[in-house]
Amino acid sequence: MAEGKQAMPPENRRWRPGAPAEKPKNMKGTLRRLWELTKGQRGGLGWILLFSALASASAILSPFVIGSAVNAIDAGSPALWLIVLLLSLYGCDWLVRFLQQFFMASIGQRMILHIRVSLFDAMEKLPLSFFDRRQRGELMSRLTNDVDNISTTISDSLAQLMMYAFTILGVLTIMLSLNVVLTCVALISVVLVFCLTKVITKHTRKLFARQQELLGQLNGQVEESISGLNLVRAFGRETQMIGRFEENNDRYCEVSTRALIWSGYLMPITNVINNLSYVAVAVVSGVMAANGMVTVGMISSFLLYSRQLARPFVDIANIYNSFQTAVAGAERIFAILDEPPEPEDRPDALPLKKPRGEVEFRSVSFGYSPEKPILKDFSLKVPAGTRAAIVGPTGAGKTTVINLLTRFYDVNAGSILLDGHDLREYRLADLRSVFGVVLQEPSLFGVSVAENIRCGQQGVSRQQVEQAAKTAGADAFIRRLPKGYDTVLTQDGAELSQGERQLLTIARAVLADAPILILDEATSSVDTVTEQKIRRAMLKITEGRTSFIIAHRLSTVRDSDRIIMVEGGRITEQGTHEELMRLNGAYARMYRTQLGKN
């Protein structure tokens, strides 16, 4: 993939410090998409709705019972049964709220599970070009931090919003039935809180969106720093790396501080508005009581109701404020879900079960960016069973040939044929199963050696795994490991040498038994002794099958049936080693240079 990344324009590769933040989408639209995304995972919300209604009912009835008790005591009537009723309401309120949270925890996590799986599934289907343009850490941040923010919002806020909706509706209805004038006085605070919320969230929405973007970039840098720690230390770049981290962290801290300051204005000002409203209701109701227009019990109930009417709006304002982070994260998630996946199979796509392995490039032109073509009118025919080596200087387009052959990218012009059919005519899953690939940088997972060789293949016996390792020349060093084939490797197999890791990936390709083999710089990072081991393994596994071998070390390709010299995206020479040496062209000069004879 190295050539592909080099060819891509720098502005498309990754985030640059100081890059502008994307404007957040409309909150209503994002929340609507979240709701649609969780379709089929919302079973049980009816119970949450019921418990929210019951919790609101107990909260609504309590002030009315208190007012009735005050009136009863004021009139000298028995009030014990009202007190018992009040205690019962409080007990029911506790039970209903507990059940509400219990159900919400289960439903909320099920919805979040679906979101996370949908995001991961979408990322698995994205083309390789998407990942070439982005940092891995930033993508991981979307899968973890952004989804966690949504999880917190759903689990903590959804049930509360349902309950507040019932509470506001019920309290407002009772307040209007008790006294219209006092209700109008109380509603003044509601209007003021609504206007205040609109003004503040206009600022916080953009800040929280920028905060989430910077967090993803910060995670990306941390991932880069840890994965490349050896390189950082080898070049003594610790100070520069720390400086860059501090710069990004300061930028994140600054934006987060501004977002929190703006959001922090909301609650104190809202409390002041509600306290003033409470005082206004108390004064007006006192004047009305002095004129005999209302009773003392009604004033007690109304003051409690005015508090109940104000409290949901305060909490809703606070929840709405926390929604900013969740919505910003949701927008970043939808940005991935909206990315076009790899091209779908055609309706009449052909199956590919027993390929012969004949490959032909017909006038292929391709560039990772349109203004920088890599391959130019590239034509090549490789008969089935041919061991073909592609050689040439760095940046000539060798790896690009492999990227196109495996359909990691599609050609810009021309066509690539396998057994006489364009690659795009085959089902993509069938096509990918045809190739066994060994890359320059071996990829190993944090599982046992046997599982790394098996690489998810089902129905593969331990005996087959060991036989593949023997064919690749890896069996001897595997058995020297502490637990042999059951030794669990760290990430990327750091405890193994470069050559040992490469032999494991070759064993993986042997076990896959693919009709077409691709060996991309398989010996570029190993010593000469290990190179000979890998060369012998390559000869075994490529015998009798179509193979593409990319190599800088020309000693590893001497046994190839055909050697293709690529320069500047075009084929300049091709033939056997002996033929090319007699031609005395670019290949011969490169070969003699590597032998030190120039």
Order of alpha helices (4+ residues) and beta strands (2+ residues): alpha-alpha-alpha-alpha-alpha-alpha-alpha-alpha-alpha-alpha-alpha-alpha-beta-beta-beta-alpha-beta-beta-alpha-beta-alpha-alpha-alpha-alpha-beta-alpha-beta-beta-beta-alpha-alpha
